Amino acid sequence: MYLPRHLNFGFCAGVQVALRLNTSSGSGGRKLRSGDAVVYVVCDDGSSLPATQRAYHPDLEVAKRPELSIDARYYLEHQVHPVVSRLCDPIEGV
């Protein structure tokens, strides 16, 4: 995801990751800004927080925290199932 013009609109997962990396030493001293690409995965961190707050950078956060695991249920429910449902919709009897 590319960061929006104003990082203070932190509603999306990529902005949350960028803000967290900018306040820590996790980004290697480089500050992420508007237009920068941010990579993230939604993890099962043991909390009941929304997905936007359970997003982590795979190399800078997930790799260093063994308690984090990719939330497969989130990806199945939000990315795989909707696509498969749309593909199967026109098939009679499914």
LUMRONU-814244 format. One line per field, with one value per atom (N, C-alpha, C): residue number from 0; residue in one letter; atom name; y, x, z. Coordinates in Angstrom, 2 decimals. Layout:
N
seq NUM|...
type A|...
atom CA|...
north Y|...
east X|...
up Z|...
This chain:
94
seq 0|0|0|1|1|1|2|2|2|3|3|3|4|4|4|5|5|5|6|6|6|7|7|7|8|8|8|9|9|9|10|10|10|11|11|11|12|12|12|13|13|13|14|14|14|15|15|15|16|16|16|17|17|17|18|18|18|19|19|19|20|20|20|21|21|21|22|22|22|23|23|23|24|24|24|25|25|25|26|26|26|27|27|27|28|28|28|29|29|29|30|30|30|31|31|31|32|32|32|33|33|33|34|34|34|35|35|35|36|36|36|37|37|37|38|38|38|39|39|39|40|40|40|41|41|41|42|42|42|43|43|43|44|44|44|45|45|45|46|46|46|47|47|47|48|48|48|49|49|49|50|50|50|51|51|51|52|52|52|53|53|53|54|54|54|55|55|55|56|56|56|57|57|57|58|58|58|59|59|59|60|60|60|61|61|61|62|62|62|63|63|63|64|64|64|65|65|65|66|66|66|67|67|67|68|68|68|69|69|69|70|70|70|71|71|71|72|72|72|73|73|73|74|74|74|75|75|75|76|76|76|77|77|77|78|78|78|79|79|79|80|80|80|81|81|81|82|82|82|83|83|83|84|84|84|85|85|85|86|86|86|87|87|87|88|88|88|89|89|89|90|90|90|91|91|91|92|92|92|93|93|93
type M|M|M|Y|Y|Y|L|L|L|P|P|P|R|R|R|H|H|H|L|L|L|N|N|N|F|F|F|G|G|G|F|F|F|C|C|C|A|A|A|G|G|G|V|V|V|Q|Q|Q|V|V|V|A|A|A|L|L|L|R|R|R|L|L|L|N|N|N|T|T|T|S|S|S|S|S|S|G|G|G|S|S|S|G|G|G|G|G|G|R|R|R|K|K|K|L|L|L|R|R|R|S|S|S|G|G|G|D|D|D|A|A|A|V|V|V|V|V|V|Y|Y|Y|V|V|V|V|V|V|C|C|C|D|D|D|D|D|D|G|G|G|S|S|S|S|S|S|L|L|L|P|P|P|A|A|A|T|T|T|Q|Q|Q|R|R|R|A|A|A|Y|Y|Y|H|H|H|P|P|P|D|D|D|L|L|L|E|E|E|V|V|V|A|A|A|K|K|K|R|R|R|P|P|P|E|E|E|L|L|L|S|S|S|I|I|I|D|D|D|A|A|A|R|R|R|Y|Y|Y|Y|Y|Y|L|L|L|E|E|E|H|H|H|Q|Q|Q|V|V|V|H|H|H|P|P|P|V|V|V|V|V|V|S|S|S|R|R|R|L|L|L|C|C|C|D|D|D|P|P|P|I|I|I|E|E|E|G|G|G|V|V|V
atom N|CA|C|N|CA|C|N|CA|C|N|CA|C|N|CA|C|N|CA|C|N|CA|C|N|CA|C|N|CA|C|N|CA|C|N|CA|C|N|CA|C|N|CA|C|N|CA|C|N|CA|C|N|CA|C|N|CA|C|N|CA|C|N|CA|C|N|CA|C|N|CA|C|N|CA|C|N|CA|C|N|CA|C|N|CA|C|N|CA|C|N|CA|C|N|CA|C|N|CA|C|N|CA|C|N|CA|C|N|CA|C|N|CA|C|N|CA|C|N|CA|C|N|CA|C|N|CA|C|N|CA|C|N|CA|C|N|CA|C|N|CA|C|N|CA|C|N|CA|C|N|CA|C|N|CA|C|N|CA|C|N|CA|C|N|CA|C|N|CA|C|N|CA|C|N|CA|C|N|CA|C|N|CA|C|N|CA|C|N|CA|C|N|CA|C|N|CA|C|N|CA|C|N|CA|C|N|CA|C|N|CA|C|N|CA|C|N|CA|C|N|CA|C|N|CA|C|N|CA|C|N|CA|C|N|CA|C|N|CA|C|N|CA|C|N|CA|C|N|CA|C|N|CA|C|N|CA|C|N|CA|C|N|CA|C|N|CA|C|N|CA|C|N|CA|C|N|CA|C|N|CA|C|N|CA|C|N|CA|C|N|CA|C|N|CA|C|N|CA|C|N|CA|C|N|CA|C|N|CA|C|N|CA|C|N|CA|C|N|CA|C|N|CA|C|N|CA|C
north -1.16|0.00|1.23|2.25|3.52|4.42|5.10|5.96|7.17|7.55|8.72|10.02|11.08|12.39|12.78|12.51|12.88|11.63|11.39|10.21|10.32|11.50|11.61|11.00|10.56|9.83|8.34|7.88|6.54|5.44|5.44|4.43|3.14|3.19|1.98|1.32|0.03|-0.77|-0.26|0.13|0.60|1.83|2.73|3.94|3.58|2.65|2.22|1.65|0.83|0.25|1.35|2.29|3.38|4.24|4.57|5.38|4.65|3.34|2.55|2.48|2.26|2.19|3.54|4.62|5.96|6.33|5.80|6.14|5.20|4.11|3.19|3.23|2.45|2.36|1.27|0.75|-0.38|-0.11|1.13|1.40|1.75|1.49|1.73|3.20|4.04|5.47|6.24|5.55|6.21|6.44|7.65|7.99|7.74|7.02|6.77|8.00|8.36|9.57|9.26|10.28|10.17|9.68|8.71|8.16|6.95|6.71|5.53|4.27|3.18|1.90|1.22|0.70|-0.01|-1.42|-2.39|-3.79|-4.19|-4.94|-5.41|-6.70|-7.43|-8.61|-8.47|-9.00|-9.00|-10.25|-10.06|-11.16|-11.47|-12.69|-13.10|-12.85|-11.78|-11.41|-11.70|-12.45|-12.80|-11.76|-10.67|-9.62|-9.70|-8.93|-8.86|-7.54|-6.91|-5.63|-5.82|-4.76|-4.88|-5.13|-5.62|-5.98|-4.80|-3.58|-2.43|-2.23|-2.70|-2.56|-3.83|-4.86|-6.10|-6.28|-5.19|-5.24|-4.97|-5.75|-5.64|-5.78|-5.15|-5.30|-6.69|-7.48|-8.87|-9.02|-8.15|-8.30|-7.57|-6.40|-5.57|-5.85|-6.50|-6.77|-8.25|-8.88|-10.28|-11.21|-11.00|-11.87|-11.78|-10.66|-10.46|-10.82|-11.11|-11.41|-12.77|-13.81|-15.17|-15.39|-14.52|-14.70|-14.29|-13.61|-13.19|-14.27|-14.54|-15.46|-14.84|-15.13|-14.57|-15.09|-14.21|-14.55|-15.14|-16.44|-17.13|-16.98|-17.01|-16.87|-15.51|-14.46|-13.13|-13.15|-13.71|-13.72|-14.61|-15.73|-16.59|-15.87|-15.23|-14.58|-13.30|-12.55|-11.24|-11.16|-12.14|-12.06|-13.28|-14.47|-15.67|-15.94|-15.99|-16.34|-15.39|-14.07|-13.20|-13.44|-13.70|-13.93|-15.25|-16.29|-17.60|-17.54|-16.81|-16.67|-15.98|-14.93|-14.24|-15.14|-15.95|-16.86|-17.96|-18.42|-19.52|-19.06|-17.77|-17.24|-17.65|-17.54|-17.87|-19.38|-20.22|-21.67|-22.13|-22.76|-23.23|-24.39|-24.39|-25.49|-25.33|-24.22|-24.02|-22.96
east 0.84|0.00|0.89|0.48|1.18|0.54|1.37|0.86|0.15|-0.96|-1.70|-0.96|-1.52|-0.88|-0.68|-1.64|-1.56|-1.55|-0.46|-0.36|-1.19|-1.73|-2.55|-3.94|-4.26|-5.50|-5.17|-4.96|-4.44|-5.47|-6.45|-7.49|-7.12|-6.23|-5.90|-4.65|-4.53|-3.47|-2.07|-1.87|-0.55|-0.10|-1.03|-0.70|-0.35|-1.08|-0.78|0.64|1.01|2.36|3.40|3.17|4.12|4.29|3.20|3.30|4.08|3.83|4.54|6.04|6.38|7.79|8.47|7.75|8.35|8.64|7.88|8.12|9.11|9.47|10.46|11.71|12.69|13.90|13.75|12.54|12.29|12.53|12.42|12.59|14.03|14.95|16.36|16.72|16.00|16.30|15.64|15.06|14.38|12.93|12.46|11.07|10.23|9.14|8.23|7.34|7.13|6.37|5.28|4.51|3.46|4.04|3.38|3.84|4.74|5.30|6.14|5.26|5.82|5.11|5.38|4.32|4.43|3.88|4.68|4.27|3.80|2.70|2.23|1.44|1.32|0.47|-0.38|-1.58|-2.45|-2.10|-1.83|-1.38|-2.37|-2.30|-3.02|-2.05|-2.31|-1.41|-2.01|-3.10|-3.73|-4.72|-4.88|-5.80|-7.09|-8.07|-9.33|-9.45|-8.31|-8.29|-8.71|-9.20|-9.53|-8.27|-8.48|-7.37|-6.43|-6.96|-6.09|-5.07|-5.36|-4.43|-3.63|-3.88|-3.11|-2.22|-1.93|-1.07|0.37|1.29|2.70|3.55|4.71|5.66|6.27|6.26|6.73|8.20|9.06|10.49|10.93|10.39|10.85|10.14|8.97|8.24|7.93|7.32|6.89|8.09|9.14|10.31|11.00|10.84|11.51|10.64|9.37|8.44|7.79|8.34|7.83|6.38|5.85|4.46|3.45|3.92|3.03|2.97|1.77|1.60|0.58|0.75|-0.16|-1.57|-2.54|-3.93|-4.58|-4.44|-4.97|-6.49|-7.16|-8.63|-9.04|-8.32|-8.62|-8.51|-7.41|-7.21|-8.22|-8.59|-9.61|-10.96|-11.34|-12.65|-12.73|-11.64|-11.70|-11.11|-10.29|-9.70|-9.99|-10.01|-10.23|-11.72|-12.47|-13.89|-14.70|-14.55|-15.34|-15.08|-13.84|-13.50|-14.09|-13.92|-14.46|-15.98|-16.61|-18.07|-18.53|-17.82|-18.19|-17.99|-16.95|-16.69|-17.75|-18.21|-19.17|-20.61|-20.88|-22.24|-23.00|-22.39|-23.15|-23.37|-22.73|-22.86|-24.13|-25.03|-26.28|-26.01|-26.72|-26.62|-25.48|-24.78|-23.67|-24.05
up 0.00|0.00|0.00|-0.72|-0.71|0.34|1.09|2.16|1.59|2.22|1.76|2.07|1.61|1.77|3.23|4.07|5.48|6.35|7.06|7.91|9.18|9.47|10.67|10.47|9.25|9.02|9.12|10.33|10.56|10.64|9.73|9.81|9.09|8.13|7.39|7.98|7.69|8.28|7.92|6.66|6.24|6.98|7.26|8.00|9.45|10.03|11.40|11.48|10.51|10.48|10.32|9.41|9.18|10.42|11.08|12.30|13.39|13.53|14.53|14.20|12.92|12.53|12.68|12.39|12.51|13.95|14.91|16.31|16.98|16.29|16.84|15.98|16.36|15.54|14.49|14.32|13.42|11.96|11.51|10.08|9.73|10.63|10.36|10.28|10.99|11.00|9.87|8.92|7.80|8.17|8.00|8.28|7.04|7.20|6.09|5.89|4.63|4.31|3.30|3.00|2.00|0.68|0.06|-1.20|-1.06|0.13|0.35|0.36|-0.13|-0.10|1.24|1.84|3.12|2.92|3.32|3.23|4.62|4.68|5.98|5.82|6.92|6.99|8.25|8.21|9.38|10.18|11.47|12.31|13.42|13.89|15.09|16.24|16.97|18.06|19.43|19.45|20.71|21.21|20.48|20.91|20.12|20.53|19.79|19.05|18.78|18.07|16.62|15.97|14.55|13.71|12.50|11.62|11.37|11.30|11.04|12.14|13.34|14.46|14.70|13.91|14.00|12.77|12.08|10.89|11.32|10.76|11.11|9.85|9.87|8.76|8.87|7.78|7.86|8.24|7.74|8.02|9.28|9.50|10.61|11.93|11.88|13.11|13.30|12.32|12.47|12.65|11.88|11.95|13.31|14.00|15.29|16.49|16.23|17.33|17.09|17.72|17.47|17.90|18.76|19.19|18.12|17.07|15.98|14.91|14.45|13.33|12.37|11.10|10.10|10.37|10.35|10.64|9.39|9.23|8.05|7.96|9.10|9.10|8.50|8.86|8.31|6.78|6.27|4.82|4.10|4.71|4.10|4.05|5.16|5.23|4.40|4.28|3.65|2.24|1.87|0.54|-0.32|0.26|-0.55|-0.74|0.34|0.27|-0.63|-0.52|-1.40|-2.89|-3.25|-4.66|-5.14|-4.33|-4.71|-4.81|-3.88|-3.92|-5.20|-5.61|-6.85|-8.07|-8.05|-9.17|-9.25|-8.10|-8.07|-8.20|-8.03|-8.09|-9.36|-10.53|-11.74|-11.95|-11.15|-11.31|-10.61|-11.35|-10.77|-9.82|-8.70|-7.73|-6.74|-6.79|-5.84|-4.84
